[in-house]
Amino acid sequence: MKNIPFFVSTIMAVVCLAFSGLYLYKGRSNQQISGDILKQQQEIKSLDDAISIQQQDINRQQQIIQTGANIAQKLGREILTNIGYFAAKNKNEKLEKILIRQKLDGFILKPEQVKQIDEQAEKLKAQQGGASAPAPAVAPAATPAPAR
């Protein structure tokens, strides 16, 4: 009868030893998994940072495009009128062909319109005391609207 408590305590010690070994094995496995998760989280963070930088670039490019569109909307007609004026004044056939190809031939001025604009520029020059004034950006009211 004296041996029964000895065997029970020995069996309990072996069971505790087995559980502690299993606990250590699982603990190491959990540490490895935690390390892998940490590496993946760092990789995700670096990818998020890269995406954030790319998103900022996209936003900056969209702002540039929007600014260009606003400028084109506000100044496009004046710029095209000036291009048509100089194409007609300098008899630049290449520029005229480009305007025609882009279906903007309504901006190419007729010789009498160029003459009117030049006369207006001369009057402005005379009023300003001879200072050189560029040709006006707006064509006479007879300028037809561009064909679209």
Helices and strands as residue ranges (DSSP letters): H 3-89, H 93-101, G 105-107, H 111-127
